[in-house]
Amino acid sequence: MTESKKTLMDLDITKKPISSGELAELGGRKLVYIRAIPASDVLDDLNDEFGAAEIDIEADATLYSVHASDGERIALVGDRDLAFAAARQYEMNPVSVH
């Protein structure tokens, strides 16, 4: 007696949207996302507790934000190549998002 092979048509596959939590778990802490952002979007985050700028950066400059798979920003870097190199140095797998 021979078993018939199942094809994709025979499988009962229901498409279910993936939740943001499930998406975050896919890469764990090893997958990080790098995206370009205008410095003006994060200037307030670069101030010390007294409101003074910790670093001098132009508002129209481009920074690169490194995010964990759960969306948490873990770094701001001034150079795209440096953002990727830093992620790899910490044994993370960087991917670019737009």
C-alpha positions as a Markdown table, in Angstrom:
| # | Residue | x | y | z |
|---|---|---|---|---|
| 1 | Met | 0.0 | 0.0 | 0.0 |
| 2 | Thr | 1.5 | 3.4 | -1.0 |
| 3 | Glu | 1.0 | 6.6 | 0.9 |
| 4 | Ser | -0.1 | 9.5 | -1.2 |
| 5 | Lys | 2.0 | 12.6 | -0.9 |
| 6 | Lys | 0.3 | 15.7 | 0.4 |
| 7 | Thr | 0.5 | 18.8 | -1.7 |
| 8 | Leu | 0.2 | 22.4 | -0.6 |
| 9 | Met | -3.4 | 22.3 | -1.8 |
| 10 | Asp | -4.1 | 19.5 | 0.6 |
| 11 | Leu | -2.8 | 21.3 | 3.7 |
| 12 | Asp | -5.2 | 23.2 | 5.8 |
| 13 | Ile | -3.3 | 26.4 | 6.2 |
| 14 | Thr | -5.1 | 29.4 | 7.6 |
| 15 | Lys | -3.4 | 32.8 | 7.4 |
| 16 | Lys | -3.2 | 34.5 | 10.7 |
| 17 | Pro | -1.7 | 38.0 | 11.0 |
| 18 | Ile | 1.4 | 38.0 | 13.2 |
| 19 | Ser | 1.2 | 40.1 | 16.3 |
| 20 | Ser | 3.8 | 42.7 | 17.1 |
| 21 | Gly | 4.9 | 40.6 | 20.1 |
| 22 | Glu | 5.4 | 37.5 | 17.9 |
| 23 | Leu | 7.3 | 39.6 | 15.4 |
| 24 | Ala | 9.6 | 40.9 | 18.1 |
| 25 | Glu | 10.3 | 37.4 | 19.3 |
| 26 | Leu | 11.3 | 36.2 | 15.8 |
| 27 | Gly | 14.7 | 37.8 | 16.0 |
| 28 | Gly | 15.2 | 37.9 | 19.7 |
| 29 | Arg | 17.9 | 40.3 | 20.8 |
| 30 | Lys | 20.1 | 39.2 | 17.9 |
| 31 | Leu | 18.2 | 41.0 | 15.2 |
| 32 | Val | 18.4 | 44.8 | 15.1 |
| 33 | Tyr | 16.9 | 47.3 | 12.8 |
| 34 | Ile | 18.8 | 50.4 | 11.5 |
| 35 | Arg | 17.0 | 53.3 | 10.0 |
| 36 | Ala | 17.9 | 56.9 | 9.1 |
| 37 | Ile | 16.2 | 59.6 | 11.1 |
| 38 | Pro | 16.5 | 63.4 | 11.0 |
| 39 | Ala | 18.4 | 64.7 | 14.1 |
| 40 | Ser | 15.5 | 67.1 | 14.7 |
| 41 | Asp | 13.3 | 64.1 | 15.7 |
| 42 | Val | 15.6 | 63.2 | 18.6 |
| 43 | Leu | 17.2 | 66.5 | 19.7 |
| 44 | Asp | 15.1 | 66.5 | 22.9 |
| 45 | Asp | 16.5 | 63.1 | 23.7 |
| 46 | Leu | 20.0 | 64.4 | 23.5 |
| 47 | Asn | 19.6 | 66.9 | 26.3 |
| 48 | Asp | 20.9 | 66.5 | 29.8 |
| 49 | Glu | 18.7 | 66.7 | 32.9 |
| 50 | Phe | 18.9 | 70.5 | 32.8 |
| 51 | Gly | 17.9 | 70.8 | 29.2 |
| 52 | Ala | 21.3 | 71.6 | 27.8 |
| 53 | Ala | 22.5 | 69.8 | 24.7 |
| 54 | Glu | 24.9 | 66.9 | 25.5 |
| 55 | Ile | 26.3 | 67.0 | 22.0 |
| 56 | Asp | 26.3 | 69.7 | 19.3 |
| 57 | Ile | 24.5 | 68.5 | 16.3 |
| 58 | Glu | 22.7 | 70.3 | 13.5 |
| 59 | Ala | 18.9 | 69.8 | 13.4 |
| 60 | Asp | 19.1 | 68.9 | 9.7 |
| 61 | Ala | 21.7 | 66.2 | 10.2 |
| 62 | Thr | 20.9 | 62.5 | 9.5 |
| 63 | Leu | 21.4 | 60.0 | 12.4 |
| 64 | Tyr | 21.0 | 56.3 | 12.3 |
| 65 | Ser | 18.8 | 54.7 | 14.9 |
| 66 | Val | 19.5 | 51.1 | 16.0 |
| 67 | His | 16.4 | 49.4 | 17.3 |
| 68 | Ala | 15.9 | 46.0 | 19.1 |
| 69 | Ser | 13.4 | 43.7 | 17.5 |
| 70 | Asp | 10.8 | 44.9 | 20.0 |
| 71 | Gly | 11.2 | 48.5 | 18.7 |
| 72 | Glu | 13.3 | 49.8 | 21.6 |
| 73 | Arg | 15.9 | 52.3 | 20.5 |
| 74 | Ile | 19.3 | 51.0 | 21.7 |
| 75 | Ala | 21.6 | 53.4 | 20.0 |
| 76 | Leu | 22.0 | 56.6 | 17.9 |
| 77 | Val | 24.9 | 56.7 | 15.5 |
| 78 | Gly | 26.1 | 59.4 | 13.2 |
| 79 | Asp | 27.2 | 57.1 | 10.4 |
| 80 | Arg | 25.3 | 54.2 | 8.7 |
| 81 | Asp | 28.4 | 52.0 | 8.3 |
| 82 | Leu | 29.3 | 52.6 | 11.9 |
| 83 | Ala | 25.8 | 51.5 | 13.0 |
| 84 | Phe | 26.1 | 48.2 | 11.1 |
| 85 | Ala | 29.7 | 47.6 | 12.4 |
| 86 | Ala | 28.7 | 48.3 | 16.0 |
| 87 | Ala | 25.8 | 45.9 | 15.8 |
| 88 | Arg | 28.0 | 43.2 | 14.3 |
| 89 | Gln | 30.6 | 43.8 | 17.0 |
| 90 | Tyr | 28.0 | 43.0 | 19.6 |
| 91 | Glu | 27.1 | 39.8 | 17.7 |
| 92 | Met | 23.8 | 41.2 | 16.4 |
| 93 | Asn | 22.4 | 40.9 | 12.9 |
| 94 | Pro | 21.6 | 44.3 | 11.6 |
| 95 | Val | 19.0 | 44.9 | 8.8 |
| 96 | Ser | 18.1 | 48.2 | 7.2 |
| 97 | Val | 14.5 | 49.6 | 7.3 |
| 98 | His | 13.1 | 52.5 | 5.5 |
